[in-house]
Amino acid sequence: LLMEERVEAPMGGPQILWEERFNRLRKFAAKYGHTRVPVPCEEDENLGFWVSIQRAKMSHLNLKRIAGGLTLKKIEVLEAVQFWWGTSIGEGD
């Protein structure tokens, strides 16, 4: 499943990188049955850090009520793959 809609971004470059990482997250979820990518992730170090950044942006959104780069559309796309918003294994169930 590819993203049906592109999430709008002003420059395009960062958006393409976000979509590439999102697709790697989807592959991880298909392989392991969850989106709890560890940090660091031995099999895909960049994915682990990217997932951590998405969690931090959501936390920032919740605490400060500003998006911090995580748009509503991106949140919806992550939610569609049952993105895990916890910060360590055992949280966010």
KOLFI-178777 format. One record per atom (N, C-alpha, C): residue in three letters; x, y, z. Coordinates in Angstrom, 1 decimal, decimal comma, m for minus. Example, Ala and Ser with C-alpha at 12.3 -4.5 7.8 and 13.67 -1.06 7.14 Angstrom:
BEGIN
ATOM   resn       px       py       pz
ATOM    ALA     13,2     m5,7      7,8
ATOM    ALA     12,3     m4,5      7,8
ATOM    ALA     13,2     m3,3      7,8
ATOM    SER     12,8     m2,2      7,1
ATOM    SER     13,7     m1,1      7,1
ATOM    SER     12,9      0,0      7,9
//
This chain:
BEGIN
ATOM   resn       px       py       pz
ATOM    LEU      0,8     m1,2      0,0
ATOM    LEU      0,0      0,0      0,0
ATOM    LEU      0,9      1,2      0,0
ATOM    LEU      0,7      2,1     m1,0
ATOM    LEU      1,5      3,3     m1,0
ATOM    LEU      0,6      4,4     m0,5
ATOM    MET      1,2      5,5     m0,1
ATOM    MET      0,3      6,7      0,4
ATOM    MET     m0,5      7,1     m0,8
ATOM    GLU     m1,8      7,1     m0,6
ATOM    GLU     m2,8      7,5     m1,6
ATOM    GLU     m2,7      8,9     m2,0
ATOM    GLU     m2,4      9,8     m1,0
ATOM    GLU     m2,3     11,2     m1,2
ATOM    GLU     m1,0     11,6     m0,7
ATOM    ARG     m0,4     12,5     m1,4
ATOM    ARG      0,9     13,1     m1,0
ATOM    ARG      0,6     14,1      0,1
ATOM    VAL      1,3     14,1      1,2
ATOM    VAL      1,2     15,1      2,2
ATOM    VAL      1,9     16,4      1,7
ATOM    GLU      1,2     17,5      1,7
ATOM    GLU      1,7     18,7      1,2
ATOM    GLU      2,9     19,2      2,0
ATOM    ALA      3,9     19,6      1,2
ATOM    ALA      5,1     20,2      1,9
ATOM    ALA      5,6     21,4      1,0
ATOM    PRO      6,1     22,5      1,6
ATOM    PRO      6,4     23,6      0,8
ATOM    PRO      7,5     23,4     m0,2
ATOM    MET      8,6     22,6      0,1
ATOM    MET      9,7     22,4     m0,8
ATOM    MET      9,7     21,1     m1,6
ATOM    GLY      9,0     20,2     m1,2
ATOM    GLY      9,0     18,9     m1,9
ATOM    GLY     10,1     17,9     m1,4
ATOM    GLY     11,3     18,4     m1,3
ATOM    GLY     12,4     17,6     m0,8
ATOM    GLY     12,2     16,9      0,5
ATOM    PRO     11,9     17,7      1,6
ATOM    PRO     11,6     17,0      2,9
ATOM    PRO     10,4     16,1      2,8
ATOM    GLN      9,4     16,4      2,0
ATOM    GLN      8,3     15,6      1,9
ATOM    GLN      8,6     14,2      1,3
ATOM    ILE      9,4     14,2      0,3
ATOM    ILE      9,9     12,9     m0,3
ATOM    ILE     10,6     12,1      0,7
ATOM    LEU     11,5     12,7      1,5
ATOM    LEU     12,2     12,0      2,5
ATOM    LEU     11,2     11,4      3,5
ATOM    TRP     10,2     12,2      3,9
ATOM    TRP      9,2     11,7      4,9
ATOM    TRP      8,5     10,5      4,4
ATOM    GLU      8,1     10,6      3,1
ATOM    GLU      7,3      9,5      2,5
ATOM    GLU      8,2      8,2      2,4
ATOM    GLU      9,5      8,4      2,1
ATOM    GLU     10,4      7,3      2,0
ATOM    GLU     10,5      6,6      3,4
ATOM    ARG     10,7      7,4      4,4
ATOM    ARG     10,8      6,8      5,8
ATOM    ARG      9,4      6,2      6,2
ATOM    PHE      8,3      6,8      5,8
ATOM    PHE      7,0      6,2      6,1
ATOM    PHE      6,9      4,9      5,4
ATOM    ASN      7,3      4,8      4,2
ATOM    ASN      7,2      3,5      3,5
ATOM    ASN      8,1      2,4      4,1
ATOM    ARG      9,3      2,8      4,6
ATOM    ARG     10,1      1,9      5,4
ATOM    ARG      9,4      1,5      6,7
ATOM    LEU      8,7      2,4      7,3
ATOM    LEU      7,9      2,0      8,5
ATOM    LEU      6,9      1,0      8,1
ATOM    ARG      6,2      1,2      7,0
ATOM    ARG      5,2      0,2      6,6
ATOM    ARG      5,8     m1,2      6,4
ATOM    LYS      6,9     m1,2      5,8
ATOM    LYS      7,6     m2,5      5,6
ATOM    LYS      8,0     m3,1      6,9
ATOM    PHE      8,5     m2,3      7,8
ATOM    PHE      8,8     m2,8      9,2
ATOM    PHE      7,6     m3,4      9,8
ATOM    ALA      6,4     m2,7      9,8
ATOM    ALA      5,2     m3,1     10,3
ATOM    ALA      4,7     m4,4      9,7
ATOM    ALA      4,8     m4,5      8,4
ATOM    ALA      4,4     m5,8      7,7
ATOM    ALA      5,3     m6,9      8,2
ATOM    LYS      6,6     m6,7      8,4
ATOM    LYS      7,5     m7,8      8,8
ATOM    LYS      7,3     m8,2     10,3
ATOM    TYR      7,1     m7,2     11,2
ATOM    TYR      7,0     m7,5     12,6
ATOM    TYR      5,6     m7,4     13,2
ATOM    GLY      4,6     m6,9     12,5
ATOM    GLY      3,3     m6,8     13,0
ATOM    GLY      3,0     m5,6     13,9
ATOM    HIS      4,0     m4,7     14,0
ATOM    HIS      3,8     m3,5     14,9
ATOM    HIS      4,7     m2,4     14,4
ATOM    THR      4,5     m1,2     14,9
ATOM    THR      5,4      0,0     14,5
ATOM    THR      6,2      0,4     15,7
ATOM    ARG      6,5     m0,5     16,6
ATOM    ARG      7,4     m0,1     17,7
ATOM    ARG      8,9     m0,3     17,3
ATOM    VAL      9,3      0,6     16,5
ATOM    VAL     10,7      0,6     16,0
ATOM    VAL     11,6      1,0     17,1
ATOM    PRO     12,6      0,2     17,5
ATOM    PRO     13,4      0,5     18,6
ATOM    PRO     14,5      1,6     18,1
ATOM    VAL     15,0      2,3     19,1
ATOM    VAL     16,0      3,3     18,8
ATOM    VAL     17,2      2,9     19,7
ATOM    PRO     18,3      2,6     19,1
ATOM    PRO     18,5      2,4     17,7
ATOM    PRO     17,9      1,1     17,2
ATOM    CYS     17,6      1,1     15,9
ATOM    CYS     17,1     m0,1     15,3
ATOM    CYS     18,3     m0,7     14,5
ATOM    GLU     18,7     m1,9     14,9
ATOM    GLU     19,8     m2,6     14,2
ATOM    GLU     19,6     m2,7     12,7
ATOM    GLU     18,4     m3,1     12,3
ATOM    GLU     18,2     m3,4     10,9
ATOM    GLU     18,1     m2,1     10,0
ATOM    ASP     17,7     m1,0     10,7
ATOM    ASP     17,5      0,3      9,9
ATOM    ASP     17,6      1,4     10,9
ATOM    GLU     18,9      1,8     11,2
ATOM    GLU     19,1      2,9     12,2
ATOM    GLU     18,4      4,2     11,9
ATOM    ASN     18,3      4,6     10,6
ATOM    ASN     17,7      5,9     10,3
ATOM    ASN     16,2      5,8     10,6
ATOM    LEU     15,6      4,6     10,4
ATOM    LEU     14,1      4,5     10,7
ATOM    LEU     13,9      4,6     12,2
ATOM    GLY     14,7      4,1     13,0
ATOM    GLY     14,5      4,2     14,4
ATOM    GLY     14,5      5,7     14,9
ATOM    PHE     15,5      6,4     14,4
ATOM    PHE     15,6      7,8     14,7
ATOM    PHE     14,4      8,6     14,1
ATOM    TRP     14,0      8,3     12,9
ATOM    TRP     12,8      9,0     12,3
ATOM    TRP     11,6      8,8     13,1
ATOM    VAL     11,3      7,5     13,5
ATOM    VAL     10,1      7,2     14,3
ATOM    VAL     10,2      8,0     15,6
ATOM    SER     11,4      8,1     16,2
ATOM    SER     11,5      8,8     17,5
ATOM    SER     11,2     10,3     17,3
ATOM    ILE     11,6     10,8     16,1
ATOM    ILE     11,3     12,2     15,8
ATOM    ILE      9,8     12,4     15,6
ATOM    GLN      9,1     11,5     15,0
ATOM    GLN      7,7     11,6     14,8
ATOM    GLN      7,0     11,6     16,2
ATOM    ARG      7,4     10,8     17,1
ATOM    ARG      6,9     10,7     18,4
ATOM    ARG      7,1     12,0     19,2
ATOM    ALA      8,3     12,6     19,0
ATOM    ALA      8,6     13,8     19,7
ATOM    ALA      7,8     15,0     19,1
ATOM    LYS      7,6     15,0     17,8
ATOM    LYS      6,7     16,0     17,2
ATOM    LYS      5,3     15,9     17,7
ATOM    MET      4,8     14,7     17,9
ATOM    MET      3,4     14,6     18,4
ATOM    MET      3,4     15,0     19,9
ATOM    SER      4,4     14,7     20,7
ATOM    SER      4,4     15,2     22,0
ATOM    SER      4,5     16,7     22,1
ATOM    HIS      5,2     17,3     21,2
ATOM    HIS      5,3     18,8     21,1
ATOM    HIS      4,0     19,3     20,7
ATOM    LEU      3,3     18,7     19,8
ATOM    LEU      2,0     19,1     19,4
ATOM    LEU      1,0     19,0     20,5
ATOM    ASN      1,0     18,0     21,3
ATOM    ASN      0,1     17,8     22,4
ATOM    ASN      0,4     18,8     23,5
ATOM    LEU      1,7     19,1     23,8
ATOM    LEU      2,0     20,0     24,9
ATOM    LEU      1,9     21,5     24,5
ATOM    LYS      2,3     21,8     23,3
ATOM    LYS      2,3     23,2     22,9
ATOM    LYS      1,2     23,7     22,0
ATOM    ARG      0,4     22,7     21,5
ATOM    ARG     m0,7     23,0     20,6
ATOM    ARG     m0,2     23,6     19,3
ATOM    ILE      1,0     23,3     18,9
ATOM    ILE      1,5     23,7     17,6
ATOM    ILE      2,1     22,5     16,9
ATOM    ALA      2,0     22,4     15,6
ATOM    ALA      2,3     21,2     14,8
ATOM    ALA      3,8     20,8     14,9
ATOM    GLY      4,7     21,8     14,9
ATOM    GLY      6,1     21,4     15,0
ATOM    GLY      6,5     20,6     13,7
ATOM    GLY      5,9     20,7     12,6
ATOM    GLY      6,2     20,0     11,4
ATOM    GLY      5,4     18,7     11,2
ATOM    LEU      4,6     18,3     12,2
ATOM    LEU      3,8     17,1     12,0
ATOM    LEU      2,4     17,6     11,7
ATOM    THR      2,0     17,5     10,5
ATOM    THR      0,7     18,0     10,0
ATOM    THR     m0,4     17,0     10,4
ATOM    LEU     m1,6     17,5     10,4
ATOM    LEU     m2,7     16,6     10,6
ATOM    LEU     m2,8     15,5      9,6
ATOM    LYS     m2,5     15,8      8,4
ATOM    LYS     m2,4     14,7      7,3
ATOM    LYS     m1,4     13,7      7,7
ATOM    LYS     m0,2     14,1      8,1
ATOM    LYS      0,8     13,1      8,5
ATOM    LYS      0,4     12,3      9,6
ATOM    ILE     m0,2     12,9     10,6
ATOM    ILE     m0,7     12,2     11,8
ATOM    ILE     m1,8     11,1     11,3
ATOM    GLU     m2,6     11,5     10,4
ATOM    GLU     m3,6     10,6      9,9
ATOM    GLU     m3,0      9,4      9,2
ATOM    VAL     m2,0      9,7      8,4
ATOM    VAL     m1,3      8,6      7,6
ATOM    VAL     m0,6      7,7      8,6
ATOM    LEU      0,1      8,2      9,6
ATOM    LEU      0,7      7,4     10,6
ATOM    LEU     m0,3      6,6     11,4
ATOM    GLU     m1,4      7,2     11,7
ATOM    GLU     m2,5      6,4     12,4
ATOM    GLU     m3,0      5,3     11,6
ATOM    ALA     m3,0      5,5     10,3
ATOM    ALA     m3,6      4,4      9,4
ATOM    ALA     m2,8      3,1      9,4
ATOM    VAL     m1,5      3,2      9,8
ATOM    VAL     m0,6      2,0     10,0
ATOM    VAL     m0,5      1,7     11,5
ATOM    GLN     m1,4      2,2     12,3
ATOM    GLN     m1,3      1,9     13,7
ATOM    GLN      0,0      2,3     14,4
ATOM    PHE      0,4      3,5     14,0
ATOM    PHE      1,7      4,0     14,6
ATOM    PHE      1,6      4,0     16,1
ATOM    TRP      2,7      3,6     16,7
ATOM    TRP      2,8      3,5     18,1
ATOM    TRP      3,4      4,8     18,7
ATOM    TRP      2,6      5,6     19,5
ATOM    TRP      3,1      6,9     19,9
ATOM    TRP      3,8      6,8     21,3
ATOM    GLY      4,0      5,6     21,8
ATOM    GLY      4,7      5,5     23,1
ATOM    GLY      6,2      5,9     22,9
ATOM    THR      6,9      6,0     24,0
ATOM    THR      8,3      6,4     24,0
ATOM    THR      9,2      5,2     24,3
ATOM    SER      8,7      4,2     24,9
ATOM    SER      9,5      3,0     25,2
ATOM    SER      8,6      1,8     25,2
ATOM    ILE      9,2      0,6     25,0
ATOM    ILE      8,4     m0,6     25,0
ATOM    ILE      7,6     m0,7     26,3
ATOM    GLY      6,3     m1,0     26,2
ATOM    GLY      5,4     m1,1     27,3
ATOM    GLY      4,5      0,1     27,5
ATOM    GLU      4,8      1,2     26,9
ATOM    GLU      4,0      2,4     27,0
ATOM    GLU      3,2      2,5     25,7
ATOM    GLY      2,1      3,2     25,9
ATOM    GLY      1,3      3,6     24,7
ATOM    GLY      0,3      2,5     24,2
ATOM    ASP      0,1      1,4     25,0
ATOM    ASP     m0,8      0,3     24,6
ATOM    ASP     m2,2      0,7     24,6
//
